[in-house]
Amino acid sequence: QSGATAEWEHCLLEQEGCFVFTIFDSSGDGICCEHGDGSYVLEYDGKHIKEGGAFYDFESTEFACAEDETQEKIPSSTDS
């Protein structure tokens, strides 16, 4: 909904591993800039992980990964 604020909270406290947050936009133009002034903020365990709004179809971010975990890079629609 245009101009609305939405907030989602999901408890991951008892789960371990590497998580992936993905935000989708069905219009393919992100949620900010030329098509509005939307944005998102991703926080985990009290820490700021990522924020944004300028993307195309989707944007993905890994978080809570152990330093020695090797993960393939998750493609983002903004990758060239």
C-alpha positions as CSV (number, residue, x, y, z in Angstrom):
1,Q,0.0,0.0,0.0
2,S,1.4,3.4,-1.0
3,G,2.6,5.5,1.9
4,A,2.2,2.7,4.4
5,T,4.8,1.4,6.9
6,A,5.0,-2.4,7.3
7,E,7.1,-4.2,9.8
8,W,7.8,-8.0,10.1
9,E,9.5,-9.7,12.9
10,H,10.5,-13.4,12.9
11,C,12.2,-15.1,15.8
12,L,15.4,-17.0,14.8
13,L,16.8,-17.4,18.3
14,E,16.6,-21.2,18.5
15,Q,17.7,-21.8,14.9
16,E,21.4,-22.0,13.9
17,G,22.9,-21.5,10.5
18,C,23.2,-19.1,7.7
19,F,20.0,-17.2,6.8
20,V,19.0,-15.4,3.6
21,F,16.7,-12.4,3.6
22,T,15.1,-11.8,0.1
23,I,12.9,-8.9,-0.7
24,F,10.8,-9.1,-3.9
25,D,9.1,-6.4,-6.0
26,S,6.6,-7.7,-8.5
27,S,6.8,-4.5,-10.6
28,G,10.6,-5.0,-11.1
29,D,11.5,-1.4,-10.1
30,G,12.5,-1.7,-6.5
31,I,10.8,0.3,-3.8
32,C,12.5,3.7,-4.0
33,C,13.9,6.3,-6.2
34,E,12.0,7.0,-9.4
35,H,9.0,5.0,-8.3
36,G,8.5,6.1,-4.7
37,D,10.5,6.7,-1.6
38,G,10.3,3.3,0.1
39,S,13.1,1.5,1.8
40,Y,13.8,-1.5,4.0
41,V,16.1,-2.2,7.0
42,L,17.3,-5.7,8.0
43,E,18.5,-6.2,11.6
44,Y,19.6,-9.3,13.4
45,D,20.6,-9.8,17.0
46,G,20.4,-6.0,17.6
47,K,22.8,-5.3,14.7
48,H,22.1,-3.4,11.5
49,I,22.7,-5.9,8.6
50,K,21.5,-4.1,5.4
51,E,19.2,-1.4,4.2
52,G,18.1,-0.5,0.7
53,G,15.3,0.1,-1.7
54,A,17.1,0.4,-5.1
55,F,16.9,-3.0,-6.7
56,Y,15.0,-4.5,-9.6
57,D,13.0,-7.8,-9.1
58,F,14.6,-8.8,-5.9
59,E,17.6,-8.4,-3.6
60,S,19.1,-11.1,-1.3
61,T,21.4,-10.8,1.7
62,E,23.0,-13.6,3.8
63,F,23.3,-13.0,7.5
64,A,24.2,-14.8,10.7
65,C,26.7,-16.9,8.8
66,A,29.7,-18.3,10.7
67,E,33.0,-16.8,9.4
68,D,34.2,-20.1,8.3
69,E,31.0,-21.1,6.4
70,T,31.5,-21.0,2.7
71,Q,28.4,-20.0,0.8
72,E,28.0,-19.5,-2.9
73,K,27.3,-15.8,-3.7
74,I,23.5,-15.3,-3.8
75,P,22.6,-13.5,-7.0
76,S,20.9,-10.2,-6.7
77,S,18.9,-8.6,-9.5
78,T,21.3,-5.7,-9.3
79,D,24.4,-7.9,-10.1
80,S,25.7,-7.4,-13.6
